[in-house]
Amino acid sequence: MRTSLSIVAFLFYLLAGVGDSVAQGLNCWYCYQHWNSLRWRCAQIAIEGYDTCTEVGLICEFGQYCSATCFLGEVLVSTPLGPRPIMELNVGDSVTSMDDNGALRTAQVTAIDQEEAWSYLWINMRIGVTDEHPFHVAGAWKKARELQIGDLLTAEDGGKIRVASIDRIDKGVRVYNLTVDGQHNFFAEGVLVHNKGPLPMDP
């Protein structure tokens, strides 16, 4: 019954022409094939007044699939015991994080997500990541699709890693993301990235 009411509400808002948020929701409506998947969540959020679906970490443009903010499984995540592929991590494992003062801390993985992406970015020939994932650049968070050649990524060793190449790969892959406690960030291939969820204050 709740599902039926939600569908009616969505169609009512769409026909009423409430603007880009619902149009964005309609795009997401066709992203996935199952009612309980990201397209349904995205459509509901659009109805509730969010401007775009990207506020929940989804790419929902007309004619495209939704995509979570995730990494390819082989991407190495820094841990106290050394780097490990993100696809091999489990809930309860420890990863390396950075606090507000720039000091390295240990954080615990509290959740792991797996999704299907239909394209991804290949950064510096080593970081496979979906478009919306935030990287820490020059004191602020910047989505992967917004990165430019020459941007300086915050490195685990306290230095900077320059973005030297960005390529788009149109290929379906399984991707992974972590939720970690504490500062809600971790290091992927030695650079600081945000975990799943709302963006925190800059470290």
N, C-alpha and C positions, 0 to 999 in steps of 0.2 A: 504494500500500500504506500509506504514511504517513497519507494522508487517511482511509482506511478505519479505521485504528487510532485516529486522533484522534476520529472520529465515535463509535466504540464507547466510548472513554474518556469522552467527553462524556455519552453516554446512561447509562453506569454511574454517574457522579457524580450525575447528575440523579435517577436512581431511588433512589440511596442517601440523598437528601435532605440534602445537605451545607449547606443554608442559602441565604441571600440571594444569595451570589456566583454560584452556579450558576443560580438563578432569573433573576438579571440577565443571565447569559449566554444563557439561553433566549430572553429578550426580544430580545437582540441577534441571535440566530440567525435571526430573521425580518425583520431590518431591510433587507437588500439581497438582490438576486436572483442574485448570482454567488458561487460558492464561494470565490473568491480575493479577495473584497471585505471591507469592514470588519466585516460580521457574523461572518465566520469568525474573523478576528483577535480579535474581541471575545469570542467563545465560548471560544477557546483561553486567553485571558488569565484569564477567570473560573475555568477549571479549575485554572490554576496558582496560584490563591489570592488574587487581587486581590479586594477587597471589591465594587467596582463597575466597570463599564466606563468610567465617567467618568475613571478614572485614566489612560486613554489618550486622553482628550479626546473621548469619544463620549457622546451622549445616548441612552440605551437604556431607555426606559420602556415598560411594556406597551402594546401597540397603537400605538406611535409608531415613526417612522423614526429610525435613527441620524443623527447630524449631527456633522460635524467642527467644530473651533473655527476659524471663518473669517469673512472679511468679504466683503460684496458687492464686485463688481469695480470699482465707481466710487469706492469709498472711497479718499481720498488719503493716500498714505504720504509722510512727509517724507524728502527726500534732500538731499545737498549742493548739488544743482542746482535745488532747488525741489520742491514737491509733485507726485507722479505717481500716477495710478490704480494700485491694486495689481495689476489684471489686465494692466497693461502692463510690469510689472517682469520682469526676466530674471535667471537665475543669474549671479552675477558683478557685478551692479549694486550700487551703494553706497546705504545708507540711513542715516538719523540715529538714533543710539542714545543711551542714558544710562548712565554708569558708576555704581559704588557711591557715589561722592562727589557725584552729581547733576550732573556735567559732561557736556556733549554730546560724543559721539564718532561716528566713522564706522565702520559695520559693513558687512560684505559679505553679500549674499544667497547662501546655499549650497544652498538647495532651495526649490521652489515647489510647492504642492499645490493641486489643484482638486477640488472635491466638489460634490454636489448637496444642497441643504438644502430642506426642505419647509416651513419657517417661519423667521422671523428676528425680531430685535428692532430697532426703529428708535429710536435714542437721540438726543435733542436735534435731531430732524428732519434728521439729517445722517449718522449712523453706522449703517450696516446691518451687523449682526453676529449670529452664531449664539450660542445661550444660554451655551455653556461657555467662551467666550473670556475670558481674564483681563485685567482693567484694573487699573492701579495707583491705589489709593485710600487716602489717609491712611497711607502707609507700608507698605501690604500689598497683596497681589494678591487681587482679588475677581472672581468670574465675572460675566459680563454679566447673567445671570438673577438674580443676587443684588443688583444695583445698586438703589438706592432714590433717589427724588427728594430732592435736597439733597446727595447724595454729592459730594465734591470730587475730581475726576480730576486726576492730575498732568499739567501742561501743558508743552509744549516750551519755552515762554519762561520757565519757572521758577515760574510762578504756578499757579493752580488753575482748572479749568473745572467749574462746577456742573452736575450732572445736573438738567435742567429738565423733561424729558419722556421717557417710555419707552412705546413702543407695540409690540404684537406684530402682525406681518404674516403671515398664513397664505397663503403663496404660494411655489411652487417656484422656486428661483433657483440659479444657479451661484455658488459662493463660493470664495474664495482665501485661502491662508495662506502665510506665509514662514517659512523657517528662516534665521536670521542668526547669524554668528559673534560672538565677544566676549561681550557681556552678554546676548545672546539676547532683546533687546527692540527695539522700534521705535515710531515715532509714527504713529498713524492718526488723521487729521483733527485733528492737533495734540495728541493725548493719548497717554500712554505705555501701551503694551500689550505683552503677552508674545508671543514667537514660538511656533512649534510645538514641543512637547516638554515635559519635566518643568519645573515652576516653579523658577526660580532663587531665590537669596537676595534679599531686598528691596533695591532700590538705595538 
